[in-house]
């Protein structure tokens, strides 16, 4: 069997069950493959004591060092993160934490390949440890790991070096592959590996009934994503403000919540625009399926899971030309790709609402992103790195 060690700093835990659910789902799919034996190492970054005992760090301290998570054997080693250093010391700290653990794991589980699921700090640490252990390493690029960490002065060199030294590379979209190449990572070493979507969970529903569950009866736009500036929720709020009678529900949590609440109040649209907070991932399909449009004004993306999940629900999308947007919206039925401003979003949302495509026609846009295809491609990629 192919023995895989999956390394993922973005992986759900009891204190953050929505963290990296896309990594979790991909890992569950690979672990279920008949020819794969898999273990997960999901490092947890913590600042020095006493900071680690306060605020949102406190629940992380209490996480078990090892647990069974949805049937997966997951280790959760801690590594030191120093506030105010822009990630400069993340990689050496992660290597120090992982070196003895991986050596210990390897005594009972002689893994054939390290599958790093985020480019920073996972990727550079995986390359260093893979070389020390004589094990090939694959790194997957997803979005901010390239767009932020791959360009930030304190971390860019490590990201680029890891990209050049890894045995295999994956990118969530053709656009991400191009962005990696622009940094100096050889394009011919990068394989596009699209995200997957659960076509059973994310499926069309009776929209009238689904809307009623959220107290909505007229046209509905939803947006799913962290409440951070990069996601552009303010743009979508301004757009919906210009569309009388249209409601907007935003699912997500983050630092921009107060500013978004203030904007909603200032625009006088609190009766039709609501912030729902972070929803459990199990509740997201019902929200997206209730919508007539899913809108997300991202400044940057790899290939957002929310785009594909919306299409699977038969809900067209209005999004910016970020990352793999044009690889997803390949038919007018699937939605629109527009400029990142409120006027463009309002126009596109209005157009989609005026001439809605059939849910079945929209869903066809998601069928090429089935998790089974994701698993098959990942297995082929990782097994190809192993020298028999």
N, C-alpha and C positions, 0 to 999 in steps of 0.2 A: 504493500500500500504506500501511497504518497503521504509522508508524514510532514505536516505543515505546522510551523509555529507562527501564529498570527500576532503581530505586534501592533497595538492600537491605543494611542492616548485618547482617541475619540471613541469611547465605548460606554454604553449605558451602565449605570449602577443605581443602587437604591436611592441615593441623594439626587440623582439626575437621570431619571429613566428615559428621557427623550434625547440624551446626549448620544450623537452618532448612531441613531437607530438604523441608518442606511448601512453602516459598517456591520452592525449586529446582524441585519438581515442577510447581507452578503455572506457573512461568516457562517451563519446557520445553514445557508444553502450549500456552501462548500463542505461543511462538516457532514452533511447528509449524503454526500456523494459516496457511492459504494466502494470507491478505491481511495478514500481519504481518511486518515487519522489526524486529528487536529487538536491543538491546545492553544489557548489564548493568554497573552500577557498584555494587560491593560494598565500601564503605569499611571500613577496619580501624582500630579505635581503639587507640592506644598511649600509655602514659605517657611523660614526658620521660626522656631518657637521664640516668643509667645504668639506671633501672628497666626500661626497654624491653629491655635485654639479658639480663634474668634471668627465672627462673621460667617460667611458661606464656606469657610475652610473647615469649621468644626465638624460638620457631618462627614467630611472626607476622611478625617482622622479615624472615625469609627468604622469605616468600611473594613470588611474582613480581608486579610492578606490573600486568602484563597477561598473560592466558593464555586458552587455549581450554579451557573446562570443560564436558565432555559436549556438545560442539558449540556452546556459547554463547561469544560474545566477552565476556570479563569483565575489567573494570578493577578494581584493588584499591588505591585511593589510601589513604594513611595520614592520620589526623587525630589531634590531640592530646587526650588525656583526662587530666584532673588528679585524682589520687586525693584523696579526702577532701572533694570539692566537690559531691557528690550530683548530678552531672550538670549542674550550673549552667552550665558553659561548653562543653558538648558541641555545642550548635547553632552558635554563632559559629565554633568551631574547624572544624566540618564544612563550613560555608559557605566558609570561607577555603580549605580543601583542595579543594572541588569547583568553585568558580567558574572557575579557569583550565582545569581538566580538561573541564568541560562545554562551555566555549567552544571548546576544541580539538576535542572530539568533534563539535560542531555544524558545524564547517567541512566535514566529510566525511559527516556523518550528521545531516541536518536533522530531528531527532526532532520529532514532532507533539505528544507528551504525555509527562509524567513520571509514572511509576507508582511511588509510594513504598509499600513493602511492610511498613512498620512505623511506628507513629506517632511514636516518639521514638528518636533525634534526626532520623530520616529525614524525617518530615513537615514540621516547621518549616523545615528547611533546603531541602526541595524547594519549598515555597511561596515562600521568598525568592528562590531561583534561578529559579523559573518566572516570577515577576514581572519579574525583570531580563532574562530572555530572551524574554518575551512568549509563553510556552508554558503551556498548562493543566496543572494538577496534580491527581492523584488520590492519596488516602492510604487505606490499609487498616488497620483496627484489628483486633488479633488476641487480645489478652488483657492481659498485664502492661503493655503500652504504654499502656493506658487505666487499668487498675486500680492500677498503681504510679506510673508517670510522670505520669499524668493527675491524680493526687491529691497527689503529693509536693510540699511547699512550694517547692522549688527549681526545679521543672520544670512544674508544673501550668499556669501562665499561658501558657507557650509551646505546650503541647499544645492547650489550648482555643482559643487564637488561631489556630493552624494549622487546627483543625477548622472554624472560622468562615470562614476565608479561602480554603480549598481549593476548587477548581472541582468536585470530586467526592469522595465519601466512600464507603468500603465497610466493612462490619462482618461478622464471621464468623458472627454469630447475631442473632436478634431480641433476645435478652437483652443482647448487647453494644451493639446499637443503643440500647436503653433506658438503659444505663449512660452512653453518650456523651451522650444527651439530658439526663440528670440533671446532667451537668457544665456544661450550657449550650450544647451544640452542637445546632443546629436539627435535629430528627428528620427533617424532610421532605427534608433534603439527604443522608440516609444510606441507602444501598442494602444490603440483606443479601446477602452473597455467601458461601455455604457453602463449606467446604473440600471437597476431592475425595479419592477413594480409588481405588487401582488394583485393580479387581475381578478382574484376572487374577492378580496377585501375592498379594493377600490373598483367600484362598479356603479353603473347608473342606477338611480332610484327614482321613485315618484317625487318630482321636485316640489309639488304643492305640499305634500305631506312632510317632506324633509324640511322645507322652509318653516312650516307651522311649528316644528319642534324648537325652532330658534325664535319664534314670535315674529316671523316675517311673512308677508303675504304678497308683496310686489316684487319687482326686479331686484335681484340680490347679487352683489359682488363680494367675493371673499379674498382675503390675502393671508397667506400662511408663511411665517418666517419670524426670526428673532427681531425684536424691536430695537434695531440698531440703524444708524444712519445709512449704512451700505444697502440695506434692503429697500429703502425709498418709500416707506409707508406714508410719509408726509405727501409725496407726490400723488399717491392713489387717493388719499383723503381729499386733497384739493380737487382732483378730477371728479370724484363723486359729488363733492359740494356743488359742482356745476351741472349736475344731472338730477333735476328735480324728481322726487319719487323713487329714487334708487337708494337702496340700503347697502351698507358695507359692514362686514364683520371681519375683524382682524384677529387671528390666533397667533400668539407668541408672547414672549416675555423679554425684557431687556431694559437697558439704561435709558432708552428714548421714550419710555412710557409717559413720563410726566409732560414732556414737550408735546407729545401727540395728543394727550388729554387736553392740554391748553389750547392746541390748535382746533380741536373739535368744538370746544366751548366757544372760542373766539368766532368760529364760523357759524355758530348757532345750529349745528347739525347733530346734536347729541341724540335726537329722537330717531335718527336713522343710521348713525355710525357708532359702532361699539367695539371696544377692545375686550376680547374674551380671556386674555391671559394665555398661559401655556396649557394647551389641551393634551391629555394623554394621547399617544399616537393612535391608540385604538379608537379614539373618538373623532379623529381627523376625517376619515372617509365620509361620515355622515354630514359633516360641515361642507366639504368640497362638493359632494353630490347634490347638496341643496342649492348650490349657486348656479346662476346663469353665466357668470364669468369669474375666473380666477385671475386676479391682477397682481403683479409683482414688479416693482420698478427698481430692480437691483442695479447697483453700480457695477458689480462684478459677480460672476458665478462661474462654476465649472459647467455642470449640467444639473440644474436644481431638481431634486426629487419631486418637489411640489408641482413642477410643470407636468411631469409624466403622470403623477398621481391624479392630477386634475383631468387630463385627457382620458385616463382609464375610467373615470367617473362620468365621462360624457360631457365634461365641462370645458368649454374653450378657454384659452388663456390669452391675456394681453400682457406682454412682457417687453423688456428692453433688449437691445441687441448685445446681450452679455453672454460670454462664454459660448455654450453650444445652443443658443436660442434658435438659430436658423437651421440647426440639425434636427430640432424637435418640431418647429412650426413649418412643415414642408407642404402644407395644404391650407387653403383659406378656411376650411372647416375647423381646423385646429386652433385658429385664433389669429392674432396680429403681433408683429414685432415692430415697436415704434420708438420714437425718441423719448428720452427720460425727462419729460416735462408734463405738467398737469393737462395742458391743452391737448397734447397728442394722445394722452391716455383717455381723456374724456371723449375725444372723437372716436377712438378705436372701440372703447367700451360701448358707446352709443351705437356704433355700426353693428357690433355683434348682437346687441340686444334687439335692434330693429330687424335683423334678418338671421335668426338663430338657426344653426345647423342641427340636424337630428343627432340625438345623443349617440346613436350607433355609429354615425359617420365620424364623430369626434373621437370615440373610443378607438377607432382603427389606428389613430396616431400613437397609441400606447402599446399596441400588440407586439411591436418589434422589441419592446423593452421587458419582456417576460424574465422572471428570475431564473428560469431554467436555462435560458440562453446566457445569462450572466455567469451562472455556475459552470456551464460547459466551457466557456471561453477562459474563465479563471483557472480551471483545472488544466486545460491545455497549456496555458501560459506557464504556470508554475511547474508542471511536470516537465516541460521543455527546458527548464533551467537546470534540472538535475542530471548530472552525468552518471550514467548507469555503468 
